[in-house]
Amino acid sequence: MPYSVGLQAASAALLSAGLPVLFTTAIIVLLVIVTVTSSLQKDVADAPARLPIYSLFAIIPFFRRRFDFLNWGFEATGHSAFQFDLLRNKVIVVSGESARQVFFTAKGLDLTEGFKILSGAIPMVRGVTSDLQTKRISLIHKRLAAVQKNEQLSMLIPPMLEDSRRLMETWGNSGSLDPFDKVYELIFQLTVRSLSCAEISDDPCVVSRLKKLYDTLDVGTTPATVLLPWLPTPAMVKKLWATKEIYDIVVTAITARQQSGVSKNDTLQMLLDSGDEKLVVVGFIMGLLIAGARATGTTACWMLTFLGGHSDWREKAKAEVEGLLTSQYLSQNSPNDSLSSQLAAIPLETWETETPVLDSIIRETLRVAQPHTAMRRNLGPEMHIDGKLIPSGSYVVYPFSDVHLNPDIYHDPWKFDPNRQPETKSAYNYVGWGGGKTICLGQRLARVELKIVTALFLLGFRHSIVDGSGKFSPEPPLPNWNDILLCRPPEGSFRLRFERSGTVL
């Protein structure tokens, strides 16, 4: 396993490497000089306005408090587009309707290249999840589409409901929980079930270990690890070891399947039966596991939180699901069956076409509590957005808050209102699933996951919101858009109080 050996060797080298104080100081001084020199370069006439800061350290809020930083940038420059430098990387932030349309449709703006430098939380293994050939990326996208075909997705619903039942049973009959802990854990399990294999998803200890490793990547994503990935900081060393462990878990599962000769009805088997090379299989699982779990997990946590604070919508959603259970599809089943088995009998088509209330709740949750900042790199040629030059090689950033929290488009934008419609008509006044040529490729799977988890929870539990002291709270907390992963409010500021409804999950 050359990639595993390479990771292990690199990790050992980093752990044993000493960085003398003088060398570290010299690096810092050099970085400051590079940043200041780059920032003082004269811009062309049609360049975006430059932020009035000349220190790399002043850019740290881009990673720590991105929502505030970007809003400050627009305010400080007084323009709808501005630029700043991350070492020698030029970053241009854009806003407005016409900019939004160009951002999501321009052929030269590449998503994969954008996330390489500006994100850093995806496990990077050369040739596996990074530096992939275009044909390998296309193949991974093709396989993700195959997972979401009718037959494959229908097959996933019963085991996902069984996973949900098993984890919800561990919550007990009553109590309180932090949705960003328990609900996120549940969605991670469903994502592992959907996108990997039985060898991993059937083992709670392995799934728990995988989640902790991906959490390590999140916590370890610092300005230094993104901008200076070659610098052996403690955070980078932890990220490297976590990446190696994730790689080993995935490869071990693939090897066990191949050596057993036993065919199983899961995504790994579909990948192997398709004859994909091992790099594609490993890359598919390593990359998509966390990409799917983060976005869907965030949405699920906030859906149940909003429903806990809006009893009217909670009852509407519950009534909709109860209506599905009394439909013609379940006439042959016993009402004494468990909730999970009853819900598993609902056809995929019904979940997708006969749940308008759940659809509207998902849409509104994505609008108000999904803190995306889309990132692209201009692979060329140079282009203009709203008359401002976007040079080849530069990075372009578009914050979703520019549209989703815009009071001119959504009146009282922080209010959770699934009934709302945009104030203005435009193909790009909602980008919850992306837009143009970059629509979320896994949205069909994500929608099904969100609906079945919400359905089981609403029928199996009664819940409400309590504050940090355990007192009833009439309003849900406000999403924190500075938390670029979960939009999570201050930890401990609220919980979901729940009580079992008495129905067998």
N, C-alpha and C positions, 0 to 999 in steps of 0.2 A: 504494500500500500504506500506508494511514493509520497502521496500528499500527506498522509498521517506522519510518516517519517520526517518529512520536511517541516511540518508544524512542530513536531516534538523537538527537533534539532534547533529550530529557531527559538523556541520557548526556552530551552536550556541555555542557549547562548545569551538570551536577554537576561535571564535570571542570574547568570554568573558574571555579567558585564558590570564593571564599575564605571561610574561617570564622575570623574574628579570635579570638584567645585569650579575650578577655573574653566574647564571645558564647557560645563553647563552654563556658566556665566557668559562665556564667549558666544554660545548658541543664542542665548537670549538677546545679547547685544546685537548680533547679526540679524536676528529676526526683526528687531525694532528698526534697524537701519534699512532693511529691505522694505518694511512696511511704510516707513516715512518717505523713503525715496520714491516708491511707487505712488504714494498718495499725492506727492508734490509734482508729479509729471503733469504737464499742461494738456488739458483735454481739448478735443476738437470742438468746433462750434455746436454740432448737433449731438454732443454727448449728454447723457443724463446728468442732472445735478449731483454733485458729490457731497457726501456727508461732511459736516464741519468737524471732523475728528481725524487725527493723524497717528493714532496708536493702535497697535494690534490688540492691546488689552481693552481698549474701548469697544472692541467688536465682540467681546465675550458675551454680552447680553443676547447676541444673535443665537447663541446656543443655549443660554440659561433662561432668558425671558424674551423669547422671540416675538410674541404678540406685542408686548410693550415696545420692544426695540423697533419693529417695523412701523408701528404707528408713530413713534417719535421721529423716525426718518422722514416720513411724509410731512409731518408738522414742521420739522426743523428746516427742510429744504423748500417747503411750500410748493412742491411739484408732485405730479402723479407718477413720476418715476425718479429713482435716485440710484446712485451706485456707491459701492465701497470696495475695498480690497481685502482679501484674505490671503496674506503673503503676496504671491504673484498672480493670484486668481482674482479676476474682476467679477464682481457680483452685481447684477442689476435687478432692482426690485420694481415691479410694474403694478399698476392698478387701473381701474376703470373698465367700462364695457368693451370698448374697441380693443384695448390691450388684452383683455381676457379672451376675446375671440381669436386674436392672432396667436396668443400663447398656446391655446389648446388645439390649434389647427396647423401651425407652421411646420413644414416637413423637417426643417433643419434643427428644430429644438428637440433634443434627445433626452428621454426620461432616465434611461439607465446611466448615462454618463453624468447626468445631473446629481444623482444620488451618490455616486462614487465619492465625490469630494465633500458634499454638503450634509450627508446623513451620517453614515458610519456605524449604525446599529445593526446592519445585516451582517451575518457571519461571512467573512471574506476568505475564500480559499481559491488561490489562483487556478484558473481553468475549471473550477467547479461552480462557484457563485460569483466570481469576478473574472474579468478578461475573457468572457465567453465569446465564441464566434457567433456572428449574427444568426447562422443557421441553427445553432444550439439554442439560442434565445427563442427563436421562432418555434422550435420543436417543443420547448417547455410550455410555451403559450398554447400550442396545439394540444398537448397532453392535459393541460388544465381545462381546456374546452371539453375534452373527452370525459373528464371526471363529472362534468355538469350536464352530460347528455341525459335524456329522460330515464333510460334504463339504469344507468349508473347512479344517478342522483336518487331515484326511487329506492334503490337497493340500500342506500346509506341512511334513509330516514329511520327505520326500526332500530339499528344499532346506536344511532345518535340519541334517540329517545331513551334507550336502555341506559346509555352512559349518563344522560341527564337525570334519570330516575335514581340511579345508584349514588350519584354525588349529592343530589338533593336530600336523599334519605339520611346522609351523614350530618345534615344541618340540625336534625332533631325535630321535635313537634312544635316548638316555639322558641323564641329568643330574638336576637338581633345579629345582623351580619354587615360587614363592609362589602358592598357589591364589587368594589375594585379588587377584592381579594377572592371571595367565593365565586362570584359570577364569572369573573375573568378566568379563574381556574377551570370552571366548567366549559367555557368556550374554547380554552386551550385544548382540553381533552377532545372536544368535538372536531377541532381542526386537525389534531393528530389522527383521529379516527378517519377523517375524510381524505387526508392527503398523504398518509404514510402506509402503515401496514399493521396487521394484527400482532406481530411480534413486539411492536412498541405500544400500540394503543391498548392492548389487553393487559399490560403490566403497569399498574398504578405507580409503582416505584420508579420505573423508567420514565414515565410521563412526568412525574413530579421532578425528577432530576433534570429532564430536558427543560422544563419551565424555569427552574432555578438558573440553568446555564444561559438561557435567553435573557432572563432578568439581569444576569451579570453583564451581558453585552449592552443592555440598556443603561445600567448604572455606570458602566465603564466608558460610555461614549461622552468624552469631554472635549473641549476645544483642542487640547493637545493631541488626543488620539485621532481626531479628524484631520487637523492641519499638519501634524507631525507624526504620521503613523510609524516612522522609523525610529522615533525616540523611545527608549525603553523605560517609560514611566510605569509606576505600579499598576495604573489602570490599564495600560496597554498590555502588560504581561498577563493580567487577569483575563483580558479579552482574548488573548491568544490561546491561553489554556482552555478557556470555555469553548472557543471555536474548535479546538482539537477534540475535546470531549464530545461535542455535538457530532462532529464528523465521525468519530469512532462508533458512537451509538447507532448512527444511520448505516454505516458500512457493515457493522456487525449484524444488524437485522437483515440487510440485503444478502449477506453471505450465508446466514442461517437458512434463509428461504431457498437460495440456490442449491445449497448442499442437501437440504431435506428432500428435494424433489417433489414436495407436496404443493399442489396448486391451491391457492386461497382466493376468495372472491373479494379482493380489495384493490386499492390504487396501485400498490407496489406490483401486484401480479399483472395489472393492466400495462404498466410500464415495461415489465420484463417480457411479457408476451408480445409487445410491440417491437422487441428487438433493440431497444435503445441502449446506447453505450452506457457504461457505469457512471461516467461523469455527468451525463444528463439526468440519470435517476437520482444520484446523490444531490446534485444541484437543485433539482425539482423539489425534493423533500426539505433540504436545509433552508432554501430561500423562501419557499412559499409557506412553510409552517408558521414562521413568525410574521410574515407579511399579512397572512390571513387572520392569525390570532389577535394581532394588535388592533387592526381596524374593526373587526367584528366584535372583539371583546370590549372595546371602548363603547361601541354602540349599544351592546347588550346591557352593560352596566348602567348606562344613562337611560335606556328605555325603561328599565324596572324602577330606576330612581324617579324619573318623571311621572310614571304611573302611580308610584307611591305617594306623590304629592298632588296628583290630579285624579281624585276618585271618580270623577265623571268619565274620564277617558279610560280609566281602569275598568269600569263596569261595561262600557261600550265594547272594549276589546274582549272581555270575558264573555259577554253575550254573543259576540261573533263566533268565538271558538265553540261555545255550547251549541250554537246553531249548526256548526259543522258536524258535531257528534250526533245530532238527531236527524241528519240528512239521510237520503236514500242509500248512501254508500255503506252505512253502518247497520242497516236493518237486520243483517244476518248475525250481528255480534251481540253478545250478552252485555247488558248494562252493568253487570257485576265484574266485568273485566277491569283490570287496572287502567288508570288514566293513560299511562304510556302506551299500552297495547291498543287502547281505543284510538288514540291520536295517530299511532302507526298505521292504522287501517285507512286513514284519510289519504286519498290519492294525491300525488304530486301536483297534478293539474288543479285540484281544488285549493291546495295551499297557495298556489301561484295566482289564481284568477278569482277566487271567491273570498278574499280577505281584505277588502278595501280599508277597513279601520286599521288593521295592522300595517298595511302599506303606508297610510298617512302618518302613523306614529313613527315608523322607521324613517320616512322622509324628513319629518320635522326634527327628529333626534339627530340625524346627520347634519341638518342645517345649523342647529344651535350648539351642538356639543361634539363636533369632529374637527379638531384644531389643525387641519392639514395646511401645510405650506408646500405647494407644488414646486418642484425644482427641475430645471432643464439645463442642458448645455447646448449652445449653438455650435453645431458641427460645421456650419458654413453653408453658403457664403454669408458675409455680413448682411444684416437686415435692419429694418427700422420698425419700431413699435411706437405709434403715436408721434412719429417724427423724430424719435430719439434713436441714436445709433446703437445697435447690438452687435459688437464685433465678433468675428469668428473666434471660437475658443472661450468666450465669456459665458458665465452662468446667469441664468434668468430665474427669478423667484416670483411666484404669484401667491399671495396669502388668500385662502378661501374666505377669511373674515371680510375681505374687501367687498364680497357680494352677499355672503350669508348674514353678516351683521350690519349691513348697510341700511339705515333707517329709510332711505329713499326707495328702497326695493322691498324691505320688510318692515312695516310699521311696528314700533316697539320690539326691536329684533331679539331681545333677550327673553321675551315671553314665549313659553312653550304653547303653541297653538296649532295642532294638526289640521285644523280647518282652514288655516290661512292660505291665501294666494298671493303671489308677488304683486306689488303695486304697478310694476311695469312689465310689458310683454317683450321677451327676448329669449332666444334659444339658449342664452348663457346666463340667465338670472338664477339658475340653480345648478350647482356642479358637485352635488353630494357624491355622485358616482364617477366624477370626472367629466370630461367633455371632449368634443371633437374627435381626434384620432387617439385619444388616451382615455378610454372608458375602462373602468375597473373590470378586469377579465374574470374575476371570481365573484361577481355580484350575485349571480344566481344561487350559488352555494351559500353565500353569506345571508341572503334573504331567507332561505329555508331554515338555516341554523337559528336566526333571530326569531322566526315565527314559532318554531317548535319549542324552543326554550321558554319563550314568553307564554305560550299556550299552556305548557305543563305547569309553570309557576303560578299563573293566574287561577287555574282550576284547582291546583293543589294547596295553595296558600292564600291567606289574607295578609296584606302588608300595608305599612304606612312608614312615614319618615319620622325619626327622632333626632334631636340634636345631640351634641357631644355629651350632655349630661343625662341623656335618656328621656328627655321630655318631648312630647309630641310637637312636631313642627308642621305648620300648615302649608309651608312652601318648600319646594325642593331647593337644594343649594344651587348657586350659580356655577356654571362650568368655568374652569380656569384655563383659558386658552394659552397661557404661558407654559402649561404642561403639554408639551408637543406630542406625547404618547397617549395619554388617557384623558386629558382635559380635567384632571382630578382636582377637587376642592382640597383645602388643607386636611391632612390626614387626621382622623378623629373628630372632625367637625360634624359628622352626621353618620347615621346607620339606618338600615332598613329593619324595622321590627316586623316579625312575621309570626304567623300561627297556622298550623296545619288545618285544612278545611275538614278533615276527617275522611276524605276520599283516599283510597289506596292509590299511591303513585304508580 
